Amino acid sequence: MSQYQRLLLIINPALRHSPAINHAAALAKASGASLHIAALVKPLEILSLLDEGVQEKARESYLQDHRDWLKNQATNLNALGLKVTTEVMWADDMKQDILDHVTEMQPDLLIKEVQHESALKRAFFTPLDWHLLRHCPIPVYLVGGGGHALPRKVVAAVDASDTAPADSELNERIIQQATNLALQCDAELHLLYACDLSGVYLADMGGLALPDITKELRTTEEQSFSKLAGRYGVPSDRRHFVLGHPVAALSDFANEQQVDVIVMGRVQYHGLEKLLGSTTEHILYQVPCSVLAV
C-alpha cells in the first residue's frame, strides 16, 4: 500500500505558473493518492475603498475568476485519471487557515510552493513556511523552483553526530520518509551527512582547535555515518560524507548532483535559535530543489 492516500496542496491562485500543481499531481499519480487543492486568497485591501454593495460583487467576481481557473486545472488532471477536488476561499489568517485545513482533512502530506522572503523581512517577521515547519503536525513538502515534477534523485540528510535516542529516532524517520518517497517515484535514494567539525569540537573539546583533534573527530564522524548507513543497507556509492556548514554544504551538493528532493528533519528550537531559524528553514532559500521536512 502507498504511504500517501491523501495529499493537500495549498496554492496562491494569483501565481498561475507555479510548479506546485505539477509536482503535487505527479506525486498523486505515482502514489494513487487523492489530491485536494485549496486556493487561499488574501483579502484585497483595495476593495475596502469601494461602496459596500460594489465591494461584495467585486469580491465574488474575484473569487469566481479563480474558481473557474482552478476548476479547469482539476478537469485536466481528472482526465489523466487523478482524483482531484478543489476549493477557493478567503484567508484572513493564512498560517492558521492552512493548519486548520490540515486538522480537518488529516492528509498524509502538505504540499506548498516555497515562498521566498528577504533576509531583512525574516529579521522582523517569521516567514509563513517557517511557521508551517514549526507547527504543522504532518510532513511538509515545500516545492522549489527546480527539479523534476516526479523526483528522480532523493537525498536523506541526516545528522550522525549525536546518538541520543531523540536524534536516532529523527534520523530513522528521515530515512524512512526518503525511502518511501524514492520507492513511490522510482527514484535514486542517497544518504548525506553534512558535518560541521568546528561545531563538533568546540562543543566537545572545550574549543581546542588542534589538527590532531580535528583529524580524530573527522574519523569518528565518518565512522558514525558509515555505521548509520550500514544499518539501513545504503550502498557505498549512495553515501555522501561532506564537510562544511550544513546550509552551504547541502546547497552545493544539491546543485552539483542535480537533486530533486532533500528530506530533512524538523527540530524544535527556542530562544535565539528560534529567532534565527534552523538549518532546514534556511535551506529553503538556498537550494534549487524541493524540501520534504519530517
C-alpha positions as CSV (number, residue, x, y, z in Angstrom):
1,M,0.0,0.0,0.0
2,S,1.2,3.5,-0.8
3,Q,2.3,5.7,2.1
4,Y,0.2,8.5,0.6
5,Q,-3.5,8.2,0.5
6,R,-4.5,11.9,0.6
7,L,-2.5,14.9,-0.4
8,L,-3.3,18.5,0.4
9,L,-1.9,21.2,-1.9
10,I,-2.1,24.9,-0.8
11,I,-1.7,27.4,-3.6
12,N,-1.8,31.1,-4.2
13,P,-4.2,31.3,-7.2
14,A,-2.6,34.6,-8.3
15,L,0.6,32.6,-9.1
16,R,-0.8,30.6,-12.0
17,H,2.5,29.4,-13.3
18,S,3.6,27.9,-10.0
19,P,5.2,24.4,-10.4
20,A,3.5,23.2,-7.2
21,I,0.4,21.8,-9.1
22,N,2.6,19.8,-11.4
23,H,4.6,18.4,-8.5
24,A,1.6,17.5,-6.5
25,A,-0.2,15.9,-9.5
26,A,2.9,13.8,-10.3
27,L,3.1,12.5,-6.8
28,A,-0.6,11.8,-6.7
29,K,-0.4,9.9,-9.9
30,A,2.6,7.9,-8.8
31,S,1.0,7.0,-5.4
32,G,-2.6,6.7,-6.4
33,A,-3.5,9.3,-3.7
34,S,-6.4,11.7,-3.9
35,L,-5.4,15.4,-4.2
36,H,-7.2,18.3,-2.7
37,I,-6.2,21.8,-3.9
38,A,-7.0,24.6,-1.6
39,A,-6.5,28.1,-3.1
40,L,-6.3,30.5,-0.2
41,V,-6.8,34.2,-1.2
42,K,-5.6,37.1,0.9
43,P,-8.3,39.8,1.3
44,L,-7.7,42.7,-1.1
45,E,-7.3,45.9,0.7
46,I,-8.2,48.0,-2.3
47,L,-11.8,46.6,-2.1
48,S,-12.3,48.3,1.2
49,L,-12.3,51.6,-0.7
50,L,-15.4,50.6,-2.6
51,D,-19.1,51.0,-1.6
52,E,-20.3,48.0,0.4
53,G,-22.6,46.8,-2.4
54,V,-20.0,47.1,-5.1
55,Q,-17.4,45.7,-2.7
56,E,-19.3,42.4,-2.3
57,K,-19.8,42.0,-6.1
58,A,-16.1,42.7,-6.7
59,R,-15.1,40.1,-4.0
60,E,-17.4,37.5,-5.5
61,S,-16.2,38.2,-9.1
62,Y,-12.6,37.9,-8.0
63,L,-13.2,34.6,-6.3
64,Q,-15.2,33.3,-9.2
65,D,-12.4,34.0,-11.6
66,H,-10.1,31.9,-9.5
67,R,-12.7,29.1,-9.1
68,D,-13.1,28.9,-12.9
69,W,-9.4,28.7,-13.5
70,L,-8.9,26.1,-10.8
71,K,-11.9,24.0,-12.0
72,N,-10.2,23.9,-15.4
73,Q,-7.0,22.7,-13.8
74,A,-8.8,20.0,-12.0
75,T,-10.7,18.9,-15.1
76,N,-7.4,18.4,-16.9
77,L,-6.0,16.4,-14.0
78,N,-9.1,14.3,-13.7
79,A,-8.8,13.4,-17.4
80,L,-5.4,11.9,-16.5
81,G,-7.0,9.6,-14.0
82,L,-6.3,11.6,-10.9
83,K,-8.8,12.1,-8.1
84,V,-8.8,15.9,-7.6
85,T,-11.0,18.2,-5.6
86,T,-10.7,22.0,-5.2
87,E,-11.8,24.9,-3.2
88,V,-11.2,28.7,-3.3
89,M,-11.7,30.8,-0.2
90,W,-10.6,34.0,1.5
91,A,-7.8,33.6,4.1
92,D,-7.9,36.2,6.9
93,D,-5.1,34.3,8.7
94,M,-3.1,32.4,6.2
95,K,-1.0,30.5,8.8
96,Q,-3.9,29.4,10.9
97,D,-6.2,28.6,7.9
98,I,-3.6,26.2,6.5
99,L,-3.2,24.4,9.8
100,D,-7.0,24.3,10.2
101,H,-7.2,22.6,6.7
102,V,-4.6,20.0,7.9
103,T,-6.5,19.3,11.1
104,E,-9.8,19.0,9.2
105,M,-8.6,16.9,6.3
106,Q,-5.9,14.8,8.0
107,P,-3.8,14.4,4.8
108,D,-0.6,12.4,4.7
109,L,1.4,15.3,3.2
110,L,1.1,19.1,3.0
111,I,2.4,20.4,-0.3
112,K,3.2,24.1,-0.9
113,E,5.5,26.2,-3.1
114,V,8.4,27.8,-1.2
115,Q,7.6,31.4,-0.5
116,H,10.9,33.4,-0.7
117,E,11.3,36.1,1.8
118,S,14.2,38.6,2.0
119,A,16.7,38.4,4.9
120,L,15.5,41.8,6.1
121,K,11.9,40.7,6.3
122,R,12.9,37.5,8.0
123,A,14.6,39.6,10.7
124,F,11.3,41.1,11.7
125,F,8.7,38.6,10.7
126,T,8.6,34.8,10.9
127,P,8.0,33.6,7.3
128,L,4.9,31.5,6.5
129,D,6.9,28.5,5.5
130,W,8.9,28.6,8.8
131,H,5.7,28.8,10.7
132,L,4.5,25.7,8.9
133,L,7.7,23.8,9.5
134,R,7.5,24.6,13.2
135,H,3.8,23.9,13.8
136,C,2.4,21.6,11.1
137,P,1.7,18.1,12.6
138,I,2.4,16.2,9.3
139,P,5.3,16.1,6.8
140,V,5.6,19.3,4.8
141,Y,6.7,19.1,1.1
142,L,7.9,22.6,0.0
143,V,8.3,22.8,-3.8
144,G,11.4,24.7,-5.0
145,G,11.8,26.3,-8.4
146,G,13.8,23.5,-10.0
147,G,13.9,19.7,-10.1
148,H,11.7,17.2,-11.9
149,A,8.0,17.2,-11.0
150,L,8.3,13.5,-10.2
151,P,11.6,13.2,-8.3
152,R,14.4,11.2,-9.8
153,K,17.0,11.8,-7.1
154,V,16.1,11.9,-3.4
155,V,18.6,12.7,-0.7
156,A,18.1,11.9,3.0
157,A,20.0,14.5,5.0
158,V,20.9,13.1,8.4
159,D,22.9,14.1,11.5
160,A,25.2,11.3,12.6
161,S,27.0,13.4,15.2
162,D,24.7,12.5,18.1
163,T,23.4,9.1,19.1
164,A,20.8,10.4,21.6
165,P,17.5,8.5,21.3
166,A,15.7,11.5,20.0
167,D,18.2,12.2,17.3
168,S,18.4,8.5,16.3
169,E,14.6,8.4,16.0
170,L,14.6,11.6,13.8
171,N,17.3,10.0,11.6
172,E,15.1,6.9,11.3
173,R,12.1,8.9,10.3
174,I,14.0,10.9,7.7
175,I,15.4,7.8,6.1
176,Q,12.1,6.1,6.2
177,Q,10.3,9.0,4.6
178,A,13.0,9.4,1.9
179,T,13.0,5.6,1.2
180,N,9.2,5.6,0.8
181,L,9.3,8.7,-1.5
182,A,12.0,7.2,-3.6
183,L,10.2,3.8,-3.9
184,Q,7.0,5.6,-4.8
185,C,8.6,7.6,-7.5
186,D,11.2,5.0,-8.7
187,A,13.9,7.5,-7.8
188,E,17.5,7.1,-6.7
189,L,17.9,7.4,-2.9
190,H,21.1,8.9,-1.4
191,L,22.2,9.4,2.2
192,L,24.1,12.5,3.1
193,Y,25.7,13.8,6.3
194,A,27.0,17.5,6.1
195,C,29.4,17.6,9.0
196,D,30.5,20.9,10.6
197,L,33.6,19.8,12.5
198,S,34.1,23.3,14.1
199,G,30.7,22.9,15.8
200,V,31.6,19.4,17.0
201,Y,35.0,20.1,18.5
202,L,34.0,23.4,20.0
203,A,31.2,21.6,21.8
204,D,33.1,18.5,22.8
205,M,36.7,19.6,23.1
206,G,36.5,22.8,25.0
207,G,37.5,24.9,22.0
208,L,40.8,23.2,21.3
209,A,41.2,23.6,17.6
210,L,44.2,21.3,17.2
211,P,45.0,19.5,13.9
212,D,45.2,16.1,15.5
213,I,41.8,16.6,17.3
214,T,40.3,17.7,14.0
215,K,41.6,14.6,12.2
216,E,40.4,12.3,15.0
217,L,36.9,13.9,15.0
218,R,36.6,13.5,11.3
219,T,37.4,9.9,11.5
220,T,34.9,9.4,14.4
221,E,32.2,11.2,12.5
222,E,32.8,9.3,9.3
223,Q,32.6,6.0,11.2
224,S,29.4,7.1,12.9
225,F,27.9,8.0,9.5
226,S,29.1,4.7,8.0
227,K,27.5,2.8,10.8
228,L,24.2,4.6,10.3
229,A,24.3,4.0,6.5
230,G,25.2,0.3,7.0
231,R,22.3,-0.2,9.4
232,Y,19.9,0.8,6.6
233,G,21.8,-1.0,3.8
234,V,22.8,2.1,1.9
235,P,25.2,1.2,-0.9
236,S,28.7,2.8,-0.7
237,D,28.1,4.9,-3.9
238,R,25.0,6.4,-2.4
239,R,26.7,7.5,0.8
240,H,28.0,11.1,1.0
241,F,30.0,12.5,3.9
242,V,30.8,16.2,3.2
243,L,32.5,18.8,5.4
244,G,31.2,22.3,6.0
245,H,28.3,24.2,7.3
246,P,25.1,22.2,6.6
247,V,23.3,25.0,4.7
248,A,26.2,25.7,2.3
249,A,27.2,22.0,2.0
250,L,23.7,20.9,1.2
251,S,23.2,23.7,-1.2
252,D,26.4,22.9,-3.1
253,F,25.6,19.1,-3.2
254,A,22.1,19.8,-4.4
255,N,23.4,21.9,-7.3
256,E,26.3,19.6,-8.3
257,Q,24.3,16.4,-8.1
258,Q,21.0,17.8,-9.5
259,V,19.0,16.7,-6.6
260,D,15.2,16.8,-6.8
261,V,14.2,16.5,-3.2
262,I,16.1,16.8,0.1
263,V,14.4,15.1,3.0
264,M,15.3,16.7,6.3
265,G,14.2,16.8,9.9
266,R,12.4,19.5,11.8
267,V,13.7,20.3,15.2
268,Q,12.0,22.4,17.9
269,Y,14.1,25.4,18.7
270,H,13.8,28.0,21.5
271,G,15.2,31.5,22.3
272,L,17.8,32.8,19.8
273,E,17.8,29.7,17.7
274,K,14.1,30.0,17.2
275,L,14.5,33.7,16.1
276,L,17.4,32.9,13.7
277,G,15.8,29.8,12.2
278,S,17.0,26.2,11.8
279,T,19.1,24.6,9.1
280,T,16.0,23.2,7.4
281,E,14.4,26.7,7.4
282,H,17.4,28.4,5.9
283,I,17.8,25.6,3.3
284,L,14.6,26.7,1.7
285,Y,16.2,29.9,0.3
286,Q,19.5,28.2,-0.8
287,V,18.6,25.1,-2.7
288,P,17.0,24.9,-6.2
289,C,15.2,21.7,-5.3
290,S,12.2,20.8,-3.1
291,V,12.5,20.0,0.6
292,L,10.5,17.4,2.4
293,A,10.5,18.1,6.2
294,V,9.6,15.5,8.7
